Amino acid sequence: MAEYLILIYGDEQKHADGGQELRDQLMQGHNKFGENNAQALRGGNALQATGTATTIRGDVVTDGPFAETKEALGGYYLVEAKDLDEAIAIAKQVPHPHGGLEVRPGMVFD
């Protein structure tokens, strides 16, 4: 078994424009995802908006995200799967109405 990180990207403005109804739908969707994939889940969190980010490049620290983008990283899940195909099958269940997902294997250091 290997660990895979599922990165959840989305459009923060569309998410905000969706109001409470969209937030409720997403929460229900993420709760269902968690219930359906409890055996594979190793962790995960939603992230605060990009406006709360702090970027560090070398010795320079600045407020805000690393880059201005339409879709920003909004959260992640860490899952355990037998291979990339299984990780992708799990990822396809993650709610992501205004964006996309990225699945990346973790590196193992001996």
MMTF fields as JSON, N, C-alpha, C and O atoms, coordinates in Angstrom:
{
  "mmtfVersion": "1.0.0",
  "mmtfProducer": "UNKNOWN",
  "numBonds": 439,
  "numAtoms": 440,
  "numGroups": 110,
  "numChains": 1,
  "numModels": 1,
  "chainsPerModel": [1],
  "groupsPerChain": [110],
  "chainIdList": ["A"],
  "bondAtomList": [4, 2, 8, 6, 12, 10, 16, 14, 20, 18, 24, 22, 28, 26, 32, 30, 36, 34, 40, 38, 44, 42, 48, 46, 52, 50, 56, 54, 60, 58, 64, 62, 68, 66, 72, 70, 76, 74, 80, 78, 84, 82, 88, 86, 92, 90, 96, 94, 100, 98, 104, 102, 108, 106, 112, 110, 116, 114, 120, 118, 124, 122, 128, 126, 132, 130, 136, 134, 140, 138, 144, 142, 148, 146, 152, 150, 156, 154, 160, 158, 164, 162, 168, 166, 172, 170, 176, 174, 180, 178, 184, 182, 188, 186, 192, 190, 196, 194, 200, 198, 204, 202, 208, 206, 212, 210, 216, 214, 220, 218, 224, 222, 228, 226, 232, 230, 236, 234, 240, 238, 244, 242, 248, 246, 252, 250, 256, 254, 260, 258, 264, 262, 268, 266, 272, 270, 276, 274, 280, 278, 284, 282, 288, 286, 292, 290, 296, 294, 300, 298, 304, 302, 308, 306, 312, 310, 316, 314, 320, 318, 324, 322, 328, 326, 332, 330, 336, 334, 340, 338, 344, 342, 348, 346, 352, 350, 356, 354, 360, 358, 364, 362, 368, 366, 372, 370, 376, 374, 380, 378, 384, 382, 388, 386, 392, 390, 396, 394, 400, 398, 404, 402, 408, 406, 412, 410, 416, 414, 420, 418, 424, 422, 428, 426, 432, 430, 436, 434],
  "bondOrderList": [1, 1, 1, 1, 1, 1, 1, 1, 1, 1, 1, 1, 1, 1, 1, 1, 1, 1, 1, 1, 1, 1, 1, 1, 1, 1, 1, 1, 1, 1, 1, 1, 1, 1, 1, 1, 1, 1, 1, 1, 1, 1, 1, 1, 1, 1, 1, 1, 1, 1, 1, 1, 1, 1, 1, 1, 1, 1, 1, 1, 1, 1, 1, 1, 1, 1, 1, 1, 1, 1, 1, 1, 1, 1, 1, 1, 1, 1, 1, 1, 1, 1, 1, 1, 1, 1, 1, 1, 1, 1, 1, 1, 1, 1, 1, 1, 1, 1, 1, 1, 1, 1, 1, 1, 1, 1, 1, 1, 1],
  "groupList": [{"groupName": "MET", "atomNameList": ["N", "CA", "C", "O"], "elementList": ["N", "C", "C", "O"], "formalChargeList": [0, 0, 0, 0], "bondAtomList": [1, 0, 2, 1, 3, 2], "bondOrderList": [1, 1, 2], "singleLetterCode": "M", "chemCompType": "L-PEPTIDE LINKING"}, {"groupName": "ALA", "atomNameList": ["N", "CA", "C", "O"], "elementList": ["N", "C", "C", "O"], "formalChargeList": [0, 0, 0, 0], "bondAtomList": [1, 0, 2, 1, 3, 2], "bondOrderList": [1, 1, 2], "singleLetterCode": "A", "chemCompType": "L-PEPTIDE LINKING"}, {"groupName": "GLU", "atomNameList": ["N", "CA", "C", "O"], "elementList": ["N", "C", "C", "O"], "formalChargeList": [0, 0, 0, 0], "bondAtomList": [1, 0, 2, 1, 3, 2], "bondOrderList": [1, 1, 2], "singleLetterCode": "E", "chemCompType": "L-PEPTIDE LINKING"}, {"groupName": "TYR", "atomNameList": ["N", "CA", "C", "O"], "elementList": ["N", "C", "C", "O"], "formalChargeList": [0, 0, 0, 0], "bondAtomList": [1, 0, 2, 1, 3, 2], "bondOrderList": [1, 1, 2], "singleLetterCode": "Y", "chemCompType": "L-PEPTIDE LINKING"}, {"groupName": "LEU", "atomNameList": ["N", "CA", "C", "O"], "elementList": ["N", "C", "C", "O"], "formalChargeList": [0, 0, 0, 0], "bondAtomList": [1, 0, 2, 1, 3, 2], "bondOrderList": [1, 1, 2], "singleLetterCode": "L", "chemCompType": "L-PEPTIDE LINKING"}, {"groupName": "ILE", "atomNameList": ["N", "CA", "C", "O"], "elementList": ["N", "C", "C", "O"], "formalChargeList": [0, 0, 0, 0], "bondAtomList": [1, 0, 2, 1, 3, 2], "bondOrderList": [1, 1, 2], "singleLetterCode": "I", "chemCompType": "L-PEPTIDE LINKING"}, {"groupName": "GLY", "atomNameList": ["N", "CA", "C", "O"], "elementList": ["N", "C", "C", "O"], "formalChargeList": [0, 0, 0, 0], "bondAtomList": [1, 0, 2, 1, 3, 2], "bondOrderList": [1, 1, 2], "singleLetterCode": "G", "chemCompType": "PEPTIDE LINKING"}, {"groupName": "ASP", "atomNameList": ["N", "CA", "C", "O"], "elementList": ["N", "C", "C", "O"], "formalChargeList": [0, 0, 0, 0], "bondAtomList": [1, 0, 2, 1, 3, 2], "bondOrderList": [1, 1, 2], "singleLetterCode": "D", "chemCompType": "L-PEPTIDE LINKING"}, {"groupName": "GLN", "atomNameList": ["N", "CA", "C", "O"], "elementList": ["N", "C", "C", "O"], "formalChargeList": [0, 0, 0, 0], "bondAtomList": [1, 0, 2, 1, 3, 2], "bondOrderList": [1, 1, 2], "singleLetterCode": "Q", "chemCompType": "L-PEPTIDE LINKING"}, {"groupName": "LYS", "atomNameList": ["N", "CA", "C", "O"], "elementList": ["N", "C", "C", "O"], "formalChargeList": [0, 0, 0, 0], "bondAtomList": [1, 0, 2, 1, 3, 2], "bondOrderList": [1, 1, 2], "singleLetterCode": "K", "chemCompType": "L-PEPTIDE LINKING"}, {"groupName": "HIS", "atomNameList": ["N", "CA", "C", "O"], "elementList": ["N", "C", "C", "O"], "formalChargeList": [0, 0, 0, 0], "bondAtomList": [1, 0, 2, 1, 3, 2], "bondOrderList": [1, 1, 2], "singleLetterCode": "H", "chemCompType": "L-PEPTIDE LINKING"}, {"groupName": "ARG", "atomNameList": ["N", "CA", "C", "O"], "elementList": ["N", "C", "C", "O"], "formalChargeList": [0, 0, 0, 0], "bondAtomList": [1, 0, 2, 1, 3, 2], "bondOrderList": [1, 1, 2], "singleLetterCode": "R", "chemCompType": "L-PEPTIDE LINKING"}, {"groupName": "ASN", "atomNameList": ["N", "CA", "C", "O"], "elementList": ["N", "C", "C", "O"], "formalChargeList": [0, 0, 0, 0], "bondAtomList": [1, 0, 2, 1, 3, 2], "bondOrderList": [1, 1, 2], "singleLetterCode": "N", "chemCompType": "L-PEPTIDE LINKING"}, {"groupName": "PHE", "atomNameList": ["N", "CA", "C", "O"], "elementList": ["N", "C", "C", "O"], "formalChargeList": [0, 0, 0, 0], "bondAtomList": [1, 0, 2, 1, 3, 2], "bondOrderList": [1, 1, 2], "singleLetterCode": "F", "chemCompType": "L-PEPTIDE LINKING"}, {"groupName": "THR", "atomNameList": ["N", "CA", "C", "O"], "elementList": ["N", "C", "C", "O"], "formalChargeList": [0, 0, 0, 0], "bondAtomList": [1, 0, 2, 1, 3, 2], "bondOrderList": [1, 1, 2], "singleLetterCode": "T", "chemCompType": "L-PEPTIDE LINKING"}, {"groupName": "VAL", "atomNameList": ["N", "CA", "C", "O"], "elementList": ["N", "C", "C", "O"], "formalChargeList": [0, 0, 0, 0], "bondAtomList": [1, 0, 2, 1, 3, 2], "bondOrderList": [1, 1, 2], "singleLetterCode": "V", "chemCompType": "L-PEPTIDE LINKING"}, {"groupName": "PRO", "atomNameList": ["N", "CA", "C", "O"], "elementList": ["N", "C", "C", "O"], "formalChargeList": [0, 0, 0, 0], "bondAtomList": [1, 0, 2, 1, 3, 2], "bondOrderList": [1, 1, 2], "singleLetterCode": "P", "chemCompType": "L-PEPTIDE LINKING"}],
  "groupTypeList": [0, 1, 2, 3, 4, 5, 4, 5, 3, 6, 7, 2, 8, 9, 10, 1, 7, 6, 6, 8, 2, 4, 11, 7, 8, 4, 0, 8, 6, 10, 12, 9, 13, 6, 2, 12, 12, 1, 8, 1, 4, 11, 6, 6, 12, 1, 4, 8, 1, 14, 6, 14, 1, 14, 14, 5, 11, 6, 7, 15, 15, 14, 7, 6, 16, 13, 1, 2, 14, 9, 2, 1, 4, 6, 6, 3, 3, 4, 15, 2, 1, 9, 7, 4, 7, 2, 1, 5, 1, 5, 1, 9, 8, 15, 16, 10, 16, 10, 6, 6, 4, 2, 15, 11, 16, 6, 0, 15, 13, 7],
  "groupIdList": [1, 2, 3, 4, 5, 6, 7, 8, 9, 10, 11, 12, 13, 14, 15, 16, 17, 18, 19, 20, 21, 22, 23, 24, 25, 26, 27, 28, 29, 30, 31, 32, 33, 34, 35, 36, 37, 38, 39, 40, 41, 42, 43, 44, 45, 46, 47, 48, 49, 50, 51, 52, 53, 54, 55, 56, 57, 58, 59, 60, 61, 62, 63, 64, 65, 66, 67, 68, 69, 70, 71, 72, 73, 74, 75, 76, 77, 78, 79, 80, 81, 82, 83, 84, 85, 86, 87, 88, 89, 90, 91, 92, 93, 94, 95, 96, 97, 98, 99, 100, 101, 102, 103, 104, 105, 106, 107, 108, 109, 110],
  "secStructList": [7, 3, 3, 3, 3, 3, 3, 3, 3, 3, 7, 2, 2, 2, 2, 2, 2, 6, 2, 2, 2, 2, 2, 2, 2, 2, 2, 2, 2, 2, 2, 2, 2, 2, 2, 2, 6, 6, 6, 6, 3, 3, 3, 3, 3, 3, 7, 7, 7, 4, 4, 4, 7, 3, 3, 3, 3, 6, 6, 3, 3, 3, 3, 1, 7, 1, 1, 7, 7, 1, 1, 3, 3, 3, 3, 3, 3, 3, 3, 3, 3, 1, 1, 2, 2, 2, 2, 2, 2, 2, 2, 6, 6, 1, 7, 7, 6, 6, 3, 3, 3, 3, 3, 3, 3, 7, 7, 7, 7, 7],
  "xCoordList": [0.846, 0.0, 0.88, 1.966, 0.404, 1.136, 0.201, -1.02, 0.785, -0.009, -0.051, 0.943, -1.224, -1.447, -2.106, -2.966, -1.699, -2.309, -3.276, -2.9, -4.515, -5.527, -5.661, -6.155, -5.225, -5.286, -6.556, -6.853, -7.302, -8.6, -8.462, -8.193, -8.652, -8.547, -9.929, -10.776, -10.157, -11.438, -11.368, -10.374, -12.434, -12.566, -13.183, -14.369, -12.373, -12.85, -14.039, -14.937, -14.064, -15.163, -16.469, -17.514, -16.412, -17.625, -18.101, -19.303, -17.162, -17.523, -18.238, -19.264, -17.695, -18.313, -19.679, -20.618, -19.785, -21.055, -22.143, -23.329, -21.752, -22.723, -23.492, -24.537, -22.973, -23.669, -23.777, -23.076, -24.669, -24.845, -25.309, -24.92, -26.124, -26.622, -25.47, -25.438, -24.529, -23.374, -22.501, -22.032, -22.279, -21.475, -22.103, -21.397, -23.427, -24.115, -23.968, -23.724, -24.114, -23.958, -22.547, -22.36, -21.555, -20.17, -19.892, -19.221, -20.404, -20.194, -20.829, -20.224, -22.031, -22.676, -21.856, -21.688, -21.353, -20.555, -19.265, -18.884, -18.587, -17.339, -17.6, -16.807, -18.692, -19.049, -19.304, -18.854, -20.027, -20.298, -18.992, -18.782, -18.113, -16.815, -16.062, -15.504, -16.044, -15.354, -15.934, -15.195, -17.256, -17.905, -17.599, -17.304, -17.668, -17.463, -16.005, -15.736, -15.068, -13.649, -12.873, -11.666, -13.561, -12.927, -11.702, -10.721, -11.746, -10.614, -9.371, -8.257, -9.535, -8.394, -7.881, -6.718, -8.735, -8.358, -7.307, -7.426, -6.28, -5.232, -5.195, -4.516, -5.925, -5.99, -6.564, -6.828, -6.754, -7.266, -7.76, -8.09, -7.808, -8.284, -8.707, -8.225, -9.615, -9.905, -8.896, -8.377, -8.635, -7.715, -8.468, -9.495, -7.957, -8.518, -8.299, -7.495, -8.993, -8.887, -7.456, -6.667, -7.141, -5.783, -5.36, -4.165, -6.302, -5.976, -5.306, -4.709, -5.397, -4.767, -3.358, -2.667, -2.948, -1.652, -0.484, -0.605, 0.634, 1.904, 2.894, 3.014, 3.597, 4.54, 5.962, 6.277, 6.814, 8.222, 9.046, 8.931, 9.879, 10.787, 12.172, 12.468, 13.001, 14.312, 14.108, 13.504, 14.619, 14.466, 13.341, 13.138, 12.598, 11.54, 10.198, 9.809, 9.491, 8.172, 7.156, 7.306, 6.1, 5.07, 3.692, 3.503, 2.739, 1.354, 0.778, 1.142, -0.115, -0.8, -0.244, 0.783, -0.933, -0.537, 0.719, 1.144, 1.302, 2.499, 2.239, 3.084, 1.073, 0.738, -0.759, -1.55, -1.14, -2.556, -3.049, -2.494, -4.08, -4.64, -6.153, -6.714, -6.805, -8.262, -8.691, -9.649, -7.967, -8.261, -7.161, -5.975, -7.559, -6.6, -6.759, -7.821, -5.687, -5.733, -6.651, -6.411, -7.695, -8.673, -8.682, -9.28, -8.021, -7.994, -7.319, -6.859, -7.266, -6.59, -7.066, -7.601, -6.86, -7.022, -5.752, -5.166, -5.329, -4.245, -4.904, -5.578, -4.7, -5.326, -4.277, -3.192, -4.621, -3.778, -4.481, -5.667, -3.748, -4.318, -3.265, -2.067, -3.718, -2.768, -1.985, -0.861, -2.588, -1.89, -2.579, -3.576, -2.019, -2.561, -3.998, -4.81, -4.322, -5.697, -6.701, -7.768, -6.365, -7.261, -7.337, -8.411, -6.218, -6.214, -7.074, -7.789, -7.011, -7.836, -9.316, -10.15, -9.641, -11.035, -11.563, -12.715, -10.728, -11.118, -11.281, -12.266, -10.315, -10.337, -11.571, -12.106, -12.025, -13.187, -14.445, -15.421, -14.425, -15.575, -15.549, -16.532, -14.437, -14.301, -15.118, -14.966, -15.983, -16.723, -15.764, -14.883, -15.938, -15.103, -15.871, -15.494, -16.947, -17.851, -17.264, -17.737, -16.275, -15.741, -14.242, -13.526, -13.76, -12.326, -11.962, -12.707, -10.82, -10.333, -9.543, -9.387, -9.057, -8.301, -6.94, -6.778, -5.979, -4.661, -4.331, -4.478, -3.89, -3.524, -2.018, -1.506, -1.317, 0.149, 0.593, 0.173, 1.45, 1.977, 2.977, 3.71, 2.997, 4.013, 5.33, 5.357, 6.399, 7.724, 8.072, 7.778, 8.69, 9.108, 10.617, 11.332, 11.095, 12.533, 12.937, 12.346, 13.94, 14.429, 15.548, 16.082],
  "yCoordList": [-1.192, 0.0, 1.241, 1.248, 2.276, 3.533, 4.674, 4.517, 5.816, 6.998, 7.946, 8.142, 8.524, 9.477, 10.717, 10.619, 11.867, 13.117, 13.558, 13.684, 13.789, 14.299, 15.788, 16.182, 16.608, 18.058, 18.561, 18.202, 19.388, 19.873, 21.349, 22.201, 21.63, 22.999, 23.511, 22.745, 24.798, 25.373, 26.88, 27.516, 27.431, 28.862, 29.473, 29.285, 30.204, 30.765, 31.698, 31.719, 32.469, 33.409, 32.671, 33.033, 31.638, 30.856, 30.16, 30.039, 29.708, 29.07, 30.084, 29.77, 31.286, 32.331, 32.732, 32.956, 32.821, 33.206, 32.157, 32.475, 30.908, 29.83, 29.927, 29.296, 30.718, 30.941, 29.712, 28.719, 29.806, 28.751, 27.444, 26.366, 27.53, 26.318, 25.483, 24.265, 26.133, 25.414, 24.878, 23.742, 25.676, 25.204, 23.964, 23.021, 23.966, 22.812, 21.585, 20.485, 21.761, 20.652, 20.082, 18.866, 20.968, 20.504, 19.761, 18.729, 20.28, 19.614, 18.225, 17.263, 18.115, 16.808, 15.876, 14.696, 16.415, 15.61, 15.121, 13.963, 16.008, 15.61, 14.629, 13.714, 14.812, 13.842, 12.468, 11.456, 12.433, 11.16, 10.546, 9.341, 11.365, 10.869, 10.231, 9.143, 10.901, 10.375, 9.057, 8.139, 8.963, 7.717, 6.586, 5.467, 6.873, 5.846, 5.399, 4.309, 6.221, 5.931, 5.922, 6.162, 5.648, 5.7, 4.797, 5.153, 3.632, 2.709, 3.245, 2.919, 4.06, 4.578, 5.908, 6.252, 6.66, 8.008, 7.973, 7.232, 8.79, 8.94, 10.364, 10.633, 11.272, 12.652, 13.546, 13.11, 14.796, 15.771, 17.01, 16.97, 18.096, 19.365, 20.295, 20.2, 21.192, 22.326, 23.419, 23.462, 24.285, 25.392, 26.711, 26.855, 27.669, 29.016, 29.631, 29.119, 30.706, 31.369, 31.834, 32.038, 31.996, 32.376, 33.718, 33.974, 34.561, 35.847, 35.708, 36.663, 34.537, 34.31, 33.713, 33.504, 33.445, 32.796, 33.738, 34.958, 33.151, 33.847, 33.09, 31.87, 33.806, 33.189, 33.499, 34.627, 32.482, 32.647, 32.226, 31.098, 33.143, 32.858, 33.309, 34.5, 32.325, 32.668, 33.257, 32.629, 34.48, 35.161, 36.188, 36.89, 36.286, 37.285, 36.663, 35.64, 37.29, 36.84, 37.88, 39.059, 37.448, 38.368, 37.81, 36.597, 38.709, 38.3, 37.877, 38.413, 36.917, 36.491, 35.206, 34.701, 34.682, 33.404, 33.542, 34.647, 32.393, 32.34, 32.962, 33.685, 32.683, 33.208, 33.468, 32.791, 34.443, 34.704, 33.683, 33.576, 32.936, 31.941, 31.961, 32.447, 31.44, 31.348, 30.256, 30.423, 29.129, 28.041, 27.946, 27.948, 27.864, 27.815, 26.501, 25.877, 26.098, 24.911, 25.196, 26.12, 24.4, 24.635, 23.59, 23.795, 22.465, 21.411, 20.18, 20.158, 19.153, 17.925, 16.746, 16.909, 15.569, 14.317, 13.511, 13.521, 12.827, 11.864, 10.489, 10.169, 9.675, 8.354, 7.273, 7.525, 6.083, 4.928, 4.077, 3.776, 3.688, 2.891, 1.917, 2.142, 0.837, -0.168, 0.318, -0.125, 1.248, 1.789, 3.084, 3.51, 3.693, 4.959, 4.815, 5.713, 3.721, 3.523, 3.545, 4.148, 2.892, 2.902, 4.311, 4.748, 5.013, 6.388, 7.299, 8.154, 7.127, 7.935, 7.615, 8.52, 6.349, 5.961, 6.605, 7.034, 6.668, 7.331, 8.829, 9.428, 9.432, 10.881, 11.315, 12.396, 10.505, 10.87, 11.08, 11.658, 10.62, 10.77, 12.083, 12.427, 12.822, 14.073, 15.177, 15.396, 15.876, 16.994, 18.093, 18.514, 18.55, 19.638, 20.356, 20.268, 21.064, 21.633, 22.752, 22.957, 23.469, 24.617, 24.486, 25.486, 23.292, 23.124, 21.711, 21.028, 21.273, 19.948, 19.341, 19.93, 18.165, 17.419, 17.047, 16.893, 16.908, 16.408, 15.273, 15.419, 14.153, 12.995, 12.803, 12.655, 12.806, 12.663, 11.633, 11.665, 10.707, 9.729, 10.372, 11.284, 9.882, 10.346, 9.635, 8.532, 10.268, 9.657, 8.958, 9.463, 7.812, 7.037, 7.123, 6.802, 7.561, 7.658, 6.58, 6.45, 5.81, 4.748, 5.247, 4.489],
  "zCoordList": [0.0, 0.0, 0.0, 0.58, -0.649, -0.73, -0.331, -0.331, 0.005, 0.337, -0.859, -1.56, -1.069, -2.148, -1.554, -0.679, -2.034, -1.621, -2.712, -3.877, -2.325, -3.241, -2.958, -1.902, -3.896, -3.747, -4.41, -5.55, -3.702, -4.177, -4.559, -3.713, -5.846, -6.349, -6.719, -7.177, -6.524, -6.886, -7.042, -6.692, -7.57, -7.781, -6.521, -6.251, -5.753, -4.478, -4.664, -3.822, -5.749, -5.954, -6.232, -5.693, -7.071, -7.339, -6.069, -5.831, -5.265, -3.999, -3.093, -2.49, -3.007, -2.177, -2.725, -1.962, -4.045, -4.674, -4.469, -4.549, -4.206, -4.022, -2.715, -2.554, -1.781, -0.522, 0.36, 0.17, 1.324, 2.321, 1.688, 2.136, 0.665, 0.014, -0.546, -0.364, -1.223, -1.759, -0.629, -0.7, 0.408, 1.544, 2.181, 2.538, 2.321, 2.892, 1.996, 2.493, 0.675, -0.263, -0.2, -0.188, -0.161, -0.098, 1.205, 1.2, 2.316, 3.601, 3.587, 4.06, 3.054, 2.948, 2.056, 2.364, 0.954, 0.042, 0.671, 0.5, 1.405, 2.066, 3.21, 3.434, 3.926, 4.972, 4.37, 4.907, 3.25, 2.572, 2.073, 2.209, 1.496, 1.036, 2.202, 2.061, 3.343, 4.515, 4.993, 5.351, 5.001, 5.418, 4.445, 4.864, 3.145, 2.126, 2.006, 1.501, 2.462, 2.279, 3.587, 3.6, 4.679, 6.006, 6.096, 6.749, 5.452, 5.543, 4.851, 5.26, 3.811, 3.046, 3.582, 3.369, 4.275, 4.72, 5.823, 6.799, 5.643, 6.65, 7.201, 8.192, 6.557, 7.024, 5.951, 4.831, 6.304, 5.349, 6.064, 7.25, 5.34, 5.888, 4.766, 3.638, 5.099, 4.229, 4.588, 5.703, 3.639, 3.881, 3.895, 3.233, 4.648, 4.64, 3.255, 2.476, 2.945, 1.642, 1.366, 2.288, 0.091, -0.298, 0.293, 0.441, 0.626, 1.24, 2.597, 3.094, 3.198, 4.5, 4.366, 5.363, 3.133, 2.894, 3.158, 3.04, 3.513, 3.618, 2.748, 2.854, 1.894, 0.97, 1.415, 1.792, 1.365, 1.715, 0.51, 0.03, 0.024, -1.089, -0.648, -0.563, -0.374, 0.179, 1.558, 2.428, 1.76, 3.041, 3.031, 4.022, 1.911, 1.776, 2.131, 1.567, 3.073, 3.506, 3.084, 3.402, 2.356, 1.907, 2.219, 2.311, 2.379, 2.569, 1.229, 0.183, 1.276, 0.066, -0.502, -0.048, -1.505, -2.098, -2.949, -3.286, -3.29, -4.12, -5.489, -6.016, -6.062, -7.386, -7.466, -6.809, -8.266, -8.523, -9.532, -10.625, -9.182, -10.08, -9.986, -9.004, -10.994, -10.95, -9.98, -9.225, -10.007, -9.098, -8.054, -8.384, -6.808, -5.708, -4.945, -4.966, -4.277, -3.435, -2.254, -1.476, -2.13, -1.071, 0.018, 1.075, -0.229, 0.772, 0.222, -0.92, 1.05, 0.64, 1.475, 2.572, 0.931, 1.657, 1.466, 0.384, 2.49, 2.402, 2.48, 3.459, 1.432, 1.394, 1.183, 0.658, 1.598, 1.344, 0.301, 0.433, -0.739, -1.82, -2.335, -2.169, -2.959, -3.447, -4.656, -4.892, -5.438, -6.607, -7.05, -6.467, -8.094, -8.583, -9.062, -8.841, -9.702, -10.182, -9.034, -9.151, -7.929, -6.774, -6.171, -5.756, -6.121, -5.592, -6.457, -5.935, -7.764, -8.674, -8.462, -8.454, -8.293, -8.051, -6.771, -6.716, -5.757, -4.51, -4.751, -4.319, -5.44, -5.684, -6.46, -6.211, -7.382, -8.192, -7.347, -7.824, -6.113, -5.219, -4.438, -3.782, -4.498, -3.749, -4.424, -5.625, -3.679, -4.266, -4.732, -3.982, -5.964, -6.498, -7.612, -8.781, -7.254, -8.259, -9.116, -10.234, -8.652, -9.395, -9.604, -9.552, -9.837, -9.995, -10.36, -11.062, -9.885, -10.22, -9.086, -8.016, -9.345, -8.35, -8.916, -10.126, -8.039, -8.408, -7.453, -6.239, -7.986, -7.182, -7.328, -8.438, -6.2, -6.239, -5.228, -4.071, -5.666, -4.721, -3.795, -4.177, -2.566, -1.607, -1.874, -2.42, -1.489, -1.615, -0.309, 0.775, -0.419, 0.74, 0.836, -0.113, 1.993, 2.228, 3.21, 4.282, 2.844, 3.73, 4.609, 5.418]
}
